[in-house]
Amino acid sequence: MAFNPLKLMELKNLRDRFAQNHPKFVKFMSDLASSQIEEGTILEVTVKKPDGRTMVSNIKVTASDLEMLQAIKQM
């Protein structure tokens, strides 16, 4: 797969719009990224649908998860 600078620019524009629409969430993610996530940390996501349904999932962070997160940070 070849590198496409136009797609990268499009992705940046979408990210900027997301940040403008949801500044508190972006700050939360930034704060989370700057904190030290340790093995054994539990990350939980709750989704509340407009029809009232709620979905919840979580993961317990493993050493391989931390390795993947470090690789992403270095991109």
N, C-alpha and C positions, 0 to 999 in steps of 0.2 A: 504494500500500500504506500503510495507516494505522499509526501508532505504537501498539503494544499494550504498556502497562506491565506487564501480567500476564506476558506472554512474557519481558519483560526480567527480571522478578523470578525466573522459572523458570530462565532462563539463568544468572543470578547464583548461584542455589542449586546448579545443576549444576557451575558453575565452582568453587564453594567445596568441593564434595564431591571433585572431581577433584584440587584442591590438597591436600586432606587425604589422599587416597589416594596421591598421587605428589609429595611435597614436594621431592624432589631434582630432578625434572624441571622443576617450576615455578620453582625457584631458578635452574636452568640457563637457562631461557627469560628470566627477569628479568635475569640477568647478560648474556645475549646482547643483549637489548633496550637495556641501558644502555651497551654497548660501541659503538664506532663501526664499523658495517658499511660497508665501502667498495666502490665499483665494482670488480669483478674478484674479490671474495671468493667462494669456492666453498662452498656449503652442501650437505651430503650427509646423506641419511637412509638408515639400514639398518633393515630390518624382519626379525625372525627369527620364523618361524611355529612353532607347537607341533609340526608334523610334520617340522621340520628344514629346511624351505625358507628361503632367505634372499633378500630383495629389496633392491636398492640403487639409489638414484637421486640425482642431484645437479644443481644449477644453478649457473651462474656469474652472479653478481649484476650486473645492468645498471643504467644510470641510471634507466630507467623503473621498475625494481623498487624502487629507493630512493625514488622519488617516491610509489609506492603505499604503501610502509611508512611514510613520513612522514605521508601522509593518514590511515592507520589509527591512528597514534599520536595524532593530533589529535582523534580521535573521542571 
